[in-house]
Amino acid sequence: GGGGGGGSSSSSAPAPAASSWSAPAPAPAPVPVWPRPSGGAVAQWLPLVAAPAASVCRVIPEEHDAAFSVGYDDIPPSSEELPPEVTLTGVTMAATFHLRCEVNLQQCAMQLRNATYNPRCRNGSVLRIRLVDPTPLCAEFWPGGEACIKSCKANAEELRVIARRLARMIQKCGHPNAKFSAFRVYNLQAQARLGFPVRLEAVAKKWERHCMYEPEVTNCLQFFLAEPRCSLQIYGTGTVAVKGAAGMPEAQEALRKVYPLLREFSR
């Protein structure tokens, strides 16, 4: 009887409580932060092609930042004109203007053809109007009255006429106070063929204060000019792309200024 009682008491003993302690969750990996270096250098994040999940931080030296903002006078002046076979082709321009009034994007989208407006998109507060005459283009409008014509194959005068036409379209959609103003052409892009291949490594070594060349990232060399203010993408095949010029004369002057420097390193 005693043994049975002892067995029942031992079987009815409460089980030890499970411990509530658990190992802490591992801390998330810190986000790499690179503070802006002193001296005006610019930090850029470039994703690696071989490892898309990783990123590297490339710091543009102070000289590159100064070459674009202040400018160097170490490029020798040259009065040599471009050869007749070196011409800029494939010219595209972009423009901005203002309507000087608030714009109801939804109302305009309901009354205009070839207009799209989706407020649930990521950039929902944008009205896009597409035209095919005189040239295919896309214009974007914001509620504050700002407007932008994306890059298209048209000259400055044609862009001004198109911008006035777009402003008139918005005016007819219940915005009588819309006024065309503050027209500005920007971001001219054009290409030219030099007629000879270029040794990019030698150009980057001599004009390192104006150049940015990363062969592991891209196959072109970036050449920055402060006067005229623009950049040139130079390929080893001899193709040069002028970007960011304010107009056609500035693009021609930039190409004329760089042509003797590239001819020195032809191969």
C-alpha positions as CSV (number, residue, x, y, z in Angstrom):
1,G,0.0,0.0,0.0
2,G,2.8,2.3,0.9
3,G,4.7,1.5,-2.3
4,G,1.5,2.2,-4.3
5,G,1.1,5.5,-2.5
6,G,4.6,6.4,-3.2
7,G,4.2,5.6,-6.8
8,S,1.1,7.7,-7.1
9,S,2.8,10.6,-5.4
10,S,5.7,10.4,-7.8
11,S,3.5,10.1,-10.8
12,S,1.4,13.1,-9.8
13,A,4.5,15.3,-9.3
14,P,4.3,18.4,-11.5
15,A,6.7,18.5,-14.5
16,P,9.3,21.1,-14.4
17,A,8.3,24.3,-16.2
18,A,9.8,24.9,-19.5
19,S,12.3,27.7,-19.6
20,S,10.9,30.9,-21.3
21,W,14.4,32.1,-22.2
22,S,15.3,31.9,-25.9
23,A,18.3,33.0,-27.9
24,P,17.9,36.6,-29.2
25,A,17.3,37.0,-32.9
26,P,20.4,37.9,-34.8
27,A,20.8,41.6,-35.5
28,P,20.2,42.7,-39.1
29,A,23.2,43.4,-41.1
30,P,24.1,47.1,-40.9
31,V,23.4,49.2,-43.9
32,P,26.6,50.4,-45.4
33,V,26.8,54.2,-45.0
34,W,29.5,56.3,-46.6
35,P,29.6,59.9,-45.3
36,R,30.4,62.6,-47.8
37,P,34.2,62.9,-47.8
38,S,35.8,66.2,-47.0
39,G,37.1,68.4,-49.8
40,G,34.0,68.2,-52.0
41,A,34.4,64.6,-53.3
42,V,31.3,62.9,-54.5
43,A,30.3,59.4,-53.4
44,Q,28.5,57.1,-55.8
45,W,27.0,53.7,-55.3
46,L,27.4,51.4,-58.3
47,P,25.9,47.9,-58.3
48,L,28.3,45.1,-59.2
49,V,27.3,43.2,-62.4
50,A,28.7,39.9,-61.1
51,A,27.0,40.1,-57.7
52,P,23.7,42.1,-58.0
53,A,23.0,41.8,-54.3
54,A,26.3,43.6,-53.4
55,S,27.3,47.2,-54.0
56,V,30.5,49.0,-54.0
57,C,31.0,52.7,-53.1
58,R,33.1,54.5,-55.6
59,V,34.4,57.9,-54.5
60,I,35.0,60.4,-57.3
61,P,38.1,62.3,-56.4
62,E,38.0,65.9,-55.5
63,E,39.5,66.9,-58.9
64,H,36.6,65.4,-60.8
65,D,34.1,67.4,-58.8
66,A,36.1,70.6,-59.2
67,A,36.5,70.0,-62.9
68,F,32.7,70.1,-63.4
69,S,31.8,72.8,-60.9
70,V,34.8,75.2,-61.1
71,G,36.7,74.1,-64.1
72,Y,40.4,73.8,-65.0
73,D,42.3,75.9,-67.5
74,D,44.9,73.2,-68.2
75,I,43.3,72.2,-71.6
76,P,45.3,74.0,-74.2
77,P,43.3,76.4,-76.4
78,S,43.0,75.3,-80.0
79,S,41.7,77.2,-83.0
80,E,41.6,74.0,-85.1
81,E,38.3,73.4,-86.7
82,L,36.6,70.0,-86.9
83,P,37.1,68.0,-90.1
84,P,34.1,68.1,-92.4
85,E,33.4,64.4,-91.9
86,V,33.1,64.8,-88.1
87,T,29.5,66.0,-87.5
88,L,27.0,65.6,-84.8
89,T,24.0,63.4,-85.6
90,G,21.1,61.9,-83.8
91,V,20.4,65.2,-81.9
92,T,17.8,65.0,-79.2
93,M,16.7,67.8,-76.9
94,A,14.5,68.2,-73.8
95,A,12.7,71.3,-72.6
96,T,10.8,72.6,-69.6
97,F,8.2,75.3,-69.2
98,H,5.6,76.5,-66.7
99,L,1.9,77.2,-66.9
100,R,1.8,79.7,-63.9
101,C,-1.3,78.1,-62.5
102,E,-2.5,74.9,-60.7
103,V,-3.6,72.1,-63.0
104,N,-6.3,69.5,-62.4
105,L,-4.6,66.5,-63.9
106,Q,-7.7,64.2,-63.7
107,Q,-9.8,66.8,-65.5
108,C,-7.3,67.2,-68.3
109,A,-6.9,63.4,-68.7
110,M,-10.7,63.1,-69.2
111,Q,-10.8,65.7,-71.9
112,L,-7.5,65.1,-73.9
113,R,-6.6,62.3,-76.3
114,N,-3.5,60.3,-75.8
115,A,-3.3,61.4,-72.2
116,T,-2.7,59.0,-69.3
117,Y,-3.2,59.7,-65.6
118,N,-3.1,57.0,-62.9
119,P,-3.0,58.3,-59.4
120,R,-2.3,54.8,-58.0
121,C,1.0,54.5,-59.8
122,R,4.3,55.2,-58.1
123,N,4.5,58.6,-59.7
124,G,0.7,59.1,-59.7
125,S,0.7,62.9,-59.7
126,V,1.9,63.1,-63.3
127,L,-0.1,63.6,-66.4
128,R,1.5,62.3,-69.6
129,I,0.5,63.5,-73.0
130,R,1.9,61.8,-76.1
131,L,2.1,63.5,-79.5
132,V,3.1,62.1,-82.9
133,D,3.1,65.3,-84.9
134,P,5.4,66.9,-85.8
135,T,7.6,64.4,-84.0
136,P,6.9,61.5,-81.5
137,L,7.3,62.8,-77.9
138,C,6.0,62.5,-74.4
139,A,5.2,65.5,-72.2
140,E,4.7,65.4,-68.4
141,F,2.7,67.8,-66.3
142,W,2.6,68.2,-62.5
143,P,-0.2,69.7,-60.4
144,G,1.9,72.8,-59.6
145,G,2.0,73.8,-63.3
146,E,5.4,72.5,-64.1
147,A,5.8,70.7,-67.5
148,C,8.6,68.8,-69.1
149,I,9.0,67.6,-72.7
150,K,11.1,64.4,-72.8
151,S,14.0,64.0,-75.2
152,C,12.9,64.1,-78.8
153,K,14.3,64.7,-82.2
154,A,13.5,68.4,-82.6
155,N,15.3,71.7,-82.6
156,A,14.8,74.5,-80.1
157,E,12.3,76.4,-82.3
158,E,10.2,73.3,-82.9
159,L,10.2,72.5,-79.2
160,R,9.0,76.0,-78.4
161,V,6.1,75.6,-80.8
162,I,5.2,72.2,-79.3
163,A,5.3,73.6,-75.8
164,R,3.0,76.5,-76.8
165,R,0.6,73.9,-78.3
166,L,0.6,71.8,-75.1
167,A,-0.1,74.9,-73.0
168,R,-3.0,75.7,-75.3
169,M,-4.4,72.2,-74.8
170,I,-4.3,72.6,-71.0
171,Q,-5.9,76.0,-71.3
172,K,-8.8,74.5,-73.2
173,C,-9.4,71.9,-70.5
174,G,-10.8,74.3,-68.0
175,H,-7.7,76.3,-67.1
176,P,-8.1,79.7,-68.7
177,N,-5.4,81.2,-66.5
178,A,-2.7,78.9,-68.0
179,K,0.1,80.9,-69.5
180,F,3.1,79.7,-71.4
181,S,6.3,80.9,-69.6
182,A,9.8,80.0,-68.5
183,F,10.7,77.9,-71.5
184,R,14.1,76.4,-71.4
185,V,15.9,73.8,-73.5
186,Y,18.3,71.5,-71.7
187,N,20.0,68.1,-72.0
188,L,21.0,68.2,-75.6
189,Q,22.4,64.8,-76.7
190,A,24.2,64.0,-79.9
191,Q,26.7,61.6,-81.3
192,A,29.7,61.9,-83.6
193,R,32.2,59.5,-85.2
194,L,35.9,60.6,-85.0
195,G,37.0,58.2,-87.7
196,F,39.7,56.6,-85.6
197,P,39.8,54.4,-82.5
198,V,41.0,55.9,-79.2
199,R,43.2,54.5,-76.4
200,L,41.0,55.2,-73.4
201,E,43.5,54.2,-70.8
202,A,46.1,56.7,-72.1
203,V,43.5,59.5,-72.2
204,A,42.4,58.8,-68.6
205,K,46.0,58.8,-67.5
206,K,46.9,62.1,-69.0
207,W,43.6,64.0,-68.3
208,E,42.7,62.3,-65.0
209,R,41.4,65.5,-63.5
210,H,38.7,65.7,-66.3
211,C,38.1,62.0,-66.8
212,M,36.4,59.1,-65.1
213,Y,37.1,55.7,-66.5
214,E,36.1,52.4,-64.9
215,P,36.6,49.6,-67.4
216,E,35.1,47.1,-65.0
217,V,31.8,49.0,-64.9
218,T,31.4,50.5,-68.3
219,N,33.2,50.5,-71.7
220,C,33.2,54.3,-72.1
221,L,35.2,57.1,-70.7
222,Q,33.5,60.1,-69.1
223,F,35.1,63.4,-70.0
224,F,33.9,66.5,-68.1
225,L,34.1,70.0,-69.4
226,A,33.4,73.2,-67.4
227,E,33.3,75.5,-70.5
228,P,31.0,74.7,-72.2
229,R,29.4,72.8,-69.3
230,C,28.7,69.3,-70.5
231,S,30.1,65.8,-70.5
232,L,31.3,63.5,-73.3
233,Q,31.1,59.7,-73.4
234,I,34.0,58.5,-75.4
235,Y,34.2,54.9,-76.7
236,G,37.3,53.0,-77.8
237,T,35.8,52.6,-81.3
238,G,35.9,56.4,-81.9
239,T,32.3,57.3,-81.1
240,V,31.7,60.3,-78.9
241,A,28.3,61.2,-77.3
242,V,27.8,64.7,-76.1
243,K,25.4,65.0,-73.2
244,G,24.0,67.9,-71.1
245,A,24.8,70.7,-73.5
246,A,22.6,73.8,-73.5
247,G,22.4,74.0,-77.2
248,M,23.9,72.9,-80.5
249,P,26.6,75.6,-80.6
250,E,27.8,74.4,-77.1
251,A,27.9,70.8,-78.3
252,Q,29.9,71.7,-81.4
253,E,32.4,73.7,-79.3
254,A,32.8,70.9,-76.8
255,L,33.5,68.4,-79.6
256,R,36.0,70.8,-81.2
257,K,37.7,71.4,-77.9
258,V,38.2,67.6,-77.2
259,Y,39.0,66.5,-80.7
260,P,42.7,67.4,-80.7
261,L,43.1,65.7,-77.3
262,L,41.6,62.4,-78.6
263,R,43.6,62.5,-81.8
264,E,46.8,62.4,-79.8
265,F,45.8,58.9,-78.6
266,S,44.5,57.4,-81.8
267,R,45.6,53.9,-82.6
